[in-house]
């Protein structure tokens, strides 16, 4: 449009303090509308460029034609780290096409800020440990800084603590600490102050550490103990206790040991409990001659190089009458027929027993206590003789007789002498020591009955994934003969397939049925075979049916199972990344049963799959924007491990009981960082063009129709442009110089012309999905161009010109507004495209070129 003074109050200079919050007003100005522009402003005042480039400022309406420049708070202005001045180029256009472009210079002013701690004190409460007995010394150096580099001073509170701090921040202890007398912990408040009195405070904890400087001592007085022989291992003899003066007020950590070598006793190294560890036999050497045992017990306050004390403990061993009568052999085996006559003699026990006690009063014994199941059929003639005879009739088939195959009888050979210590130690229990003789009498049975299975037929349900060798069930049979005869099991018919002669095995003794190879539901759903039970003389059979159960034993198989690609850091949230999708199949699961989740590598959850369940096809989607500037994201390469399960159609209860299979897909994603954009000082405003190629295999005709239509439109516009230029040269006078030095020169005749300069750095490259050609793109603006072979990635200047008639502006604006992304807070200035002006050397038409967009 025509250049007119529309911005009242500009150009101008204003100031703003650093760290200003969002919404702080920086400068107010008005827009003046000439009488011919009664309809108002077509394009509101907009910051079209800034030098240096920043998004820290924005323009808000105050009502009517009054506006103000305010801070956005992102980024926060910082005098120390950011530029001190910004030149904002503000553009406005009224409804008649008149435009104005002026500069607002904003200077950032410095404000005093509080000092800040650095190092460990900046991120946590500092804890310092000081050993007891350490002489006064420097214990820590506080590190702090002032944003304005002012000189800092340090102070410490409370002043009564035995610590001090220098003006340079060094903390010193002022005394030698005694852990037993002084407090164990101190809390210091460290304050750092700048020249203007601004300060910051942090707390420092100082803990005094105890050291080992005292010798432990025993607290027991008793040194002699008495025990009887044959105590069981673990019997406690004494509880040796000691204390350490260093541990007053808390449990002592002491270590106990026996210095002398001893095989009878041990001491717990932590508790000091003295206990029996080996058998103590008073009648064997050397205790037969020397019944007293002396031990040297040592207590230490450290496992090595500590303080220690020693004490001698004497243990006296008292004898008991502990040698019972002995018989050799101690077990007798006899065989008796069912109908053995009464009074039959079996064995004379006295011929095999004796007492090894040395004292004659202790080697007298007798036979008593004949017992055992069925002992009523046998008896001892007398306690002295030890002769065993048959006294009852044994009939195994008689229900009234609890017949068994083997009778186990016990006879007690008892020492008749009392323990000789009973008169000395009345608190001890009288022990009568005895010896047990075992007598096994086998009754020969008769085989009268056939084996009988517990069921006429057996049915086993077996999963097809059951491992070979697994037990699938058990058959059982009983024999009414008493005692029951030994039954053996075997498979006598069936149990095979075309490929395997035998696919089942049965335990000959237990009847346990196992599979020899894995079953396959898809091949055979049912197996029938016959088993036999035999007692070596008689046998019987039963039928066994095995039903094969189908299970989910196939895992999802996805294509591709691994993939690598690159994406720009500015990729929009919700975008299908590089058009990537995976397709999965499962031989024994519904296509809707798949569920997708990223198990590893998805830092900060930037990626997701859509849909995440219910389909055999899913697309990789960018779920959240990358944020490397704040430090939230640090990795530029993501190695994703995707798990695909076939459990989507299962309920929560079924998922705990059903077999679930998982497929794995690995993805490698490299994020391409945004380059540093070169800032031009050429007068003008920056126009950024963003394009995005979308392609679907099912809509192949779309790019064909768009390309054909674009070529026809380009030819028509070129022809009209040629006619227009010819007419302008014959009718229009030369443009005179305007007042002052304008930022952009415009020539008006029948139509208005606008020259727009684009300064674009192409910092990324990708392949066009329609043509397959490589193109370069700018990750911030979206501008693109075809890549030439062997051409390095470098900044390129594009010069484009466009002309529009007033009648076409409204239509083009509507088209541009329909394409505007809601997430981008900016207005678009579009115009019908005339034939492209001469492009810079080495340039070509950008792929997916469309309308121009004006960036805020």
C-alpha angles and dihedrals in degrees: 000000000000117000110248134163098257101143109078114201095025140146092046145141126235139168136226131186121245118257090030112168124239114284098028110148113239105172139354126215140162136229115226117207119205117228091260091060098065092142092068135229121346097189115028119227105287136182100236097174141359133200110242095026111251142149093208093109136055138174121243129187118242092191132285110011095333119110139172137202112234136179118258097204091228106120102019111227114248119187094200100050106022134061115286095222138034128196109209117198109212120198129192135172130191127213093266092060097258113144138190131193123189139161128245112194114206120192120200114223126209124246128190114256133195118267115255132216119236135202120021094343090062095062107027147011105279119232120196123191121210123188119233111257095025111143119238110288144139109290104177144006114220114217120205137151138198119226088223092047090242121162111267133211127203129214136177134216141231095038093203096071118101092250136090138190129212125223088256091058102257113146115213132188112228101201145030108260126227111202093204094053109026129064114276096223138034130192117209126189108212115199124191117196132188127214093271094053098258109143146174129205133207132179123237121197117209118195122193111221119216119230130204110254105137133080118236119237135204117251099195124089102193115096103168125066133178127210135166123245125262095040113166118251111271095036108145114237101176142344108233111201133185140166137217118218088214089065100050110149094023136061112282119242100218133160122219128199142164111240098193119072111254133164097192104057141036134183128222105245093215105038103027093232110158111210143165116268104167139037114279110207112183092191096057129076134299093020091051087069102026114030094173121093121194122201131187108217118198128195122196133180092215134033089239137015092005135127116280144184130196135209134182118232123191122204120194117205116215120205126235134187095261104146109101126193113278131212128201113229098024094193129052127196122202132171122217131181119234093253100045110155122249117267095029109155115234111172143344106224099189091070090067105041137079141157117241097198110126095218108081090219089064100049098071116108143161138197118254143143104053102189143148137108107307094015088134087077091061138047144181115243091220140340090250102046099044093208114157118208137173114258104169142047116253117211112166095192095053109102090210091059114071090216121188133183096238128027115210111202128182128204121190117223102200131198106229096201119095120230109277093223095063095093093049098045110032091175090070120094115246109251123204106196116211141170126226123223119198120211118190115197116188120205116207108231131206123232107232107147140059119238113261124208117228088233134027089227136006129218121197125185111209130184115235090233094058108130122247110264093032121136113244100179146318136250122204139192134184134208119216091211113111115258093026113246121236110272123207125197130212141164108246103173139019125359096123141097137203090272100036127042092203124018095164132061129191127204106244092217106030104032091232110158117213135177119241095199136021115276122234119210092195091058104038127005098186138030125192125190140156126243127198131210117202135179090197090262106044131028143185136186140222136189123246123198120193116197113200112220121211117232138174101269101148122085124217114269114208133192123246097026092187133019140169128202144148131242132186117251090236095057109143120252112257095031119139098240110242088330089286120168136160128220120203136194132190124189095213105028136075115257087236092058097078122113123188128207136156107239101181140019099024096127113189088000095269094154135054140163124242120234094025093193144006100050139075089224125061135170127222109240132189102239101184138015120260116249113193096147095068093042094248089121121042105159121082094186122059120195105196123196108200120197120202115194129187095219101096095108093048122099121236090258093048092050089065093054106030126080112253123198125204131206123201131218123181122208129187115201123185117197114216110217123228113258126230108272116225113234117219124209093202109126112255138071131279119250115193122199119201121192133177125193114216120185134179123189090220092057101052092144094063098076090041094054092042092050094047092047092048092052092050092047092047091053092049093048091047091054092048090047092053091052090046094051091048092051093046093053091054099042112028125080122225114280114252127221116276125223111288123343109312122213091227126018115222127188117206126197125130091334131026120245126203123194112209123188120207121198106192133171113204101212102163140045136203142161120265107237092213103048100018091229122136118247136182124230142185109240094212104041100024093231112157141189136177112267117236119220116268090005114138121227105265142145113278130190115226119195115196130174130195135183128201137178121227091247092058098046098081094051094048092048091055091051091050092048091053090056096047115118113235092221093061113081098208141102125239128228109196134173136182107271118244122195109303116263120238106297125221118274113281095018130124136186112289117244114253092012112183142152124332121257124206111222121218 
